[in-house]
Amino acid sequence: MGKRKTKRKPAPKKKLVLDTQFDCIACNNEKCVDVKMQRDAKVGNLNCRLCGIKFQSPINPLSDPVDVYYEWVDASQANKPEDSRRGSADLSDEELNYHDKDLRDISDVEDDGRLRGRGISPGFVDDEEEYD
């Protein structure tokens, strides 16, 4: 006679765990920002191990470490608006991103020379013969 088939137990669901370590926006290092939640004091503390920057934010019972981190990101962006950075000409090299450095360092004459070196005319006009 036939045996009864045994049922497999369903695979356990993996629990999603939110990070408590994040990338620092001040020193641009990875996984160096620790967030500690003090639920009894209703305060979230953020601290970078490398550059020493600290931030403190009020929390509620539903807050997570990622909430404190993004409050810090929002607060730092509110202090340095992106539009005002682009307008000033006396910024140091550290304050400029990679593309801004390239645009500031290359003059029009150097750019034309680079294009001619590659066989491209600086006016971007096609030098091809007309075909009938």
Disulfide bonds with the S-S distance in Angstrom:
none
